[in-house]
Amino acid sequence: MMITLRKNQLIKQKEVAEIKKIISEANVVLLINYQGLKVVNFQDWKKKLKDSLSEKIILRVYKNTLLKRAFANTKYETINTFIKGMLFFVSTGSSSLSSIKLLAKFIEAKKNVNFIGGIYNQEVVSKKEIIELSLLPTREELLTQLIFSLKFAPLNLILTLENIIKNKNKLKNSTMSKKT
């Protein structure tokens, strides 16, 4: 009996150490409540999510007590207030918003699934902040907008200058015709 208890304790300590390592290497950690989601749907959702993201992503379910132990005595300890219910642990080393945006799309399709809280760029964030982050444009989207603006800004300037010249010529022609 004592050997089994010690073995379980070692397994839990190993899991806590694993979670701490993941947290230390991740730029994004999200806790997602999946209560009411059927196991088949959960596994399908997990597979689709892994297939959709190009970056390395960790998707796991841990016991809440192990998560709380892993976050205890760290700068993220306040995240323990979010750890309740059936949680799905998601982490990625990328700080891009693409993983958050994709997760938000998946969550939107499931009525029983929602964000609880997480860590983004070394700060604990609430459900509301995660949703706000998911609405921001990604780096790629911003670059596309910038290129579009840079491409068409000179064209707009040229068109504006041409209109000024045309209007000036029309004005000049109309004042000359009035003089004669």
Residue pairs with C-beta under 8 A, 6 or more apart in sequence:
12 66
15 62
15 66
16 66
16 69
16 70
19 62
19 66
19 67
19 70
19 89
20 70
20 74
22 29
22 58
22 91
23 29
23 70
23 71
23 74
23 76
23 91
23 119
25 93
26 58
26 91
26 92
26 93
26 119
27 92
27 93
27 94
27 95
27 120
27 121
27 122
28 90
28 91
28 92
28 94
28 95
28 99
28 100
28 118
28 119
28 120
29 76
29 89
29 90
29 91
29 118
29 119
30 89
30 90
30 91
30 100
30 103
30 115
30 117
30 118
30 130
31 67
31 79
31 82
31 83
31 87
31 88
31 89
31 90
31 115
31 116
31 117
31 118
32 87
32 88
32 90
32 103
32 107
32 113
32 114
32 115
32 116
33 85
33 86
33 87
33 88
33 113
33 114
33 115
33 116
34 42
34 86
34 87
34 88
34 112
34 113
35 85
35 86
35 112
36 112
37 45
37 110
37 112
37 113
41 110
42 88
45 106
45 110
45 113
46 59
48 106
49 57
49 59
49 102
49 103
49 106
50 57
50 59
52 102
53 92
53 98
53 99
53 102
55 92
55 93
55 94
55 96
55 98
55 99
56 92
56 93
56 94
57 90
57 91
57 92
57 99
58 89
58 90
58 91
58 92
59 88
59 89
59 90
60 88
60 89
61 86
61 87
61 88
61 89
62 87
62 89
64 83
64 84
64 85
64 87
67 80
67 83
67 87
67 89
68 80
68 83
71 77
71 79
71 80
71 83
72 80
75 122
76 119
76 124
78 124
79 117
79 118
79 119
79 124
81 117
82 116
82 117
82 126
82 127
83 116
84 116
85 116
87 116
90 99
90 103
92 99
95 120
95 121
96 138
96 139
97 133
97 134
97 136
97 137
97 138
97 139
98 138
98 140
100 120
100 130
100 133
100 134
101 134
101 138
103 115
103 134
104 115
104 130
104 131
104 134
106 113
107 113
107 114
107 115
114 127
115 127
115 130
115 131
116 127
117 124
117 125
117 126
117 127
117 130
118 124
118 125
118 130
119 125
120 129
120 130
120 133
125 133
137 145
